């Protein structure tokens, strides 16, 4: 539910590549903790703590993806919120 609210909510047309770019990406939101913070709001009650295994697992997968993609990462040039 948190990802549905936060990820790929904005878009722009890149004339140079003739593509529509959607942002922010899931990867970016996991790296800067925004997605995990939003997910904790939906995790049971306020007294319950979001399992650290979930956040550690998501971050491990995210960093592995970034490492595998190397410098060809599309999100590297991704627009920030303050650019629009």
C-alpha positions in Angstrom: 0.0 0.0 0.0 2.9 2.4 0.8 4.6 1.7 -2.5 1.3 2.3 -4.4 1.0 5.8 -2.7 4.6 6.9 -3.2 6.3 5.2 -6.2 6.0 6.3 -9.8 3.6 9.1 -9.0 5.1 11.7 -11.3 6.2 11.5 -14.9 7.9 13.6 -17.6 8.7 13.1 -21.3 12.4 12.9 -22.2 12.7 14.3 -25.7 16.3 12.9 -26.1 15.2 9.3 -25.6 11.6 9.6 -26.7 10.5 7.9 -23.4 8.2 8.8 -20.6 10.1 8.6 -17.3 8.2 7.8 -14.2 9.6 8.8 -10.8 10.4 8.4 -7.9 11.5 4.8 -8.3 11.1 2.1 -5.7 14.8 1.8 -5.5 15.2 5.5 -4.6 12.5 5.4 -2.0 14.0 2.3 -0.3 17.5 3.8 -0.3 16.4 7.0 1.4 14.0 5.2 3.8 10.8 7.0 2.6 9.1 3.8 1.6 10.0 2.0 4.8 8.7 4.9 6.9 5.4 4.9 5.1 5.1 1.2 5.4 5.4 1.4 9.1 2.2 3.5 9.2 0.3 0.5 7.8 1.9 -2.2 10.0 -0.7 -3.2 12.5 -0.9 -0.7 15.4 1.3 2.2 16.4 2.6 0.1 19.3 3.9 -2.6 17.0 7.4 -2.2 15.6 8.1 -2.8 11.9 10.3 -5.9 11.7 13.9 -5.0 11.1 14.3 -8.2 9.0 11.9 -6.7 6.4 13.7 -3.4 6.1 17.1 -5.1 6.0 16.0 -7.5 3.4 14.5 -4.8 1.2 17.7 -2.7 1.4 19.9 -5.7 0.7 17.9 -6.5 -2.5 17.9 -2.8 -3.5 21.7 -2.4 -3.1 22.3 -5.6 -5.0 20.2 -4.3 -7.8 22.1 -1.0 -7.9 25.4 -2.8 -7.8 24.3 -5.2 -10.7 23.1 -2.3 -12.8 26.3 -0.4 -12.3 26.6 3.1 -13.9 23.9 2.3 -16.5 21.3 2.9 -13.8 18.3 4.9 -15.1 17.5 6.2 -11.6 20.9 7.9 -11.5 19.6 10.8 -13.4 16.2 10.6 -11.9 14.4 13.8 -11.1 14.2 14.9 -7.5 11.1 16.4 -6.0 12.5 19.9 -6.1 13.2 19.8 -9.8 9.6 20.1 -10.9 
